[in-house]
Amino acid sequence: MSLALLRIWRAPAVQALLLQCAALPLSAALIFLLLRLDVPLSLAGAALLQGALAAALSRWRRLAPWWLAIQLLFPLAVLAGVSLRWPPALFLAGFVLLLLVYWSTFRTQVPYYPSGRRAWDAVAALLPAGRPLYVIDIGSGLGGLVLELARRRPESTFAGIELAPLPWLLSRLRAALAGANVRFVRGDYERLDLADYDVVFAYLSPAAMGALWRKARAEMRPGSLLLSYEFIIAEKAPDLTVAPAGRGPALYGWHF
């Protein structure tokens, strides 16, 4: 099995879907038995039974606790969606929109997290002064951080990489309309060579921080700086911690 297929196979969302499918014949057998015994069972009850079996299998497979709730409620949500009798095209449009925004979140476990101006101010304050820098935002979303830092530090080069098509496209359009000298790339940051950058900023998720640290430790050169907004690296205590002005998560940094 290739590495890409193995990563997909190990993704919790994929495992949850397979467990939901595995629960289907079990719930069908139980429903058939209950009906043969003249036990009254509504459609909602059947859906709840399916969800309970899927949640039990998910607990057996040691998925995170929130997946148990998702597995339990998913069949009921499907039943409720069908009862709305909306046109199929509307569901398809919603699916396509979510796909373009979240893309391979099921694999990366990194949803769309907008950082906000407080984070941008904190990052700008940590950028080394007095020399041009090459800075990249991993998971750049709509490009707000990259565009703001490029405005503040025009002597430096700023880039962003984003896997989801729609946020990437919107960031490209924003850069074009602003006439900003920035670069937005659509792709997976794991294919980057982090040795090319003086500062790497990431706003990912707890699930991705271990892999990010291993890549940064292997590639980032001496004198460079890794910044993570909100999420820490369990393997290494941060060298600096900055609380943005006002309320909000902290910004963590690691020197190389």
C-alpha angles and dihedrals in degrees: 000000000000121000092248093052091045091054091049091048091052094048110117092225091056091047090049091052092049091049090050088054091046090054092054099079090042092053091044090055092048092047090051090050093049092050091049088054090051092244108158111240127175126205089256090052091050090050091049090050090052091049093048092053091047090049091050091051090048091053089050089053089048097238117170115282094251090061089062090061091045092050092048095051100035097086090047090051090051091050091049091049092052091049090059089069092211117167112274089235090064092056090046091051091050091049093050092048093051090045092054092049101041101023107164098005087125087066104033095038087218112124125189109289116178109210102204136207096293090061091046091054091049093050092047090053091054098049110111111253130221100042140062114265136201107220131178132191112213108214093013096183111186092355100247097138094046094048093047095048091047089055092051098041107033092165091065133072119241130190138172133203122203130174100199112084101218099050089044092052092047091050090052091051092048091051092049093049091047093046088230121169095228135118127227119191127191111220149077116304089218087076092058125096103230089198087080093068136072093200128024118193122194134181101176127128137277090262092061101045098086093055091044091054094049091051093045093048091051098045115021113099128229113282095029126120132222116203127191124185115218098338124086131206110246094204095057132030112233119259091217138017123197124190107210117232111278123002122335145090122310127255115232128200138194124196122213 
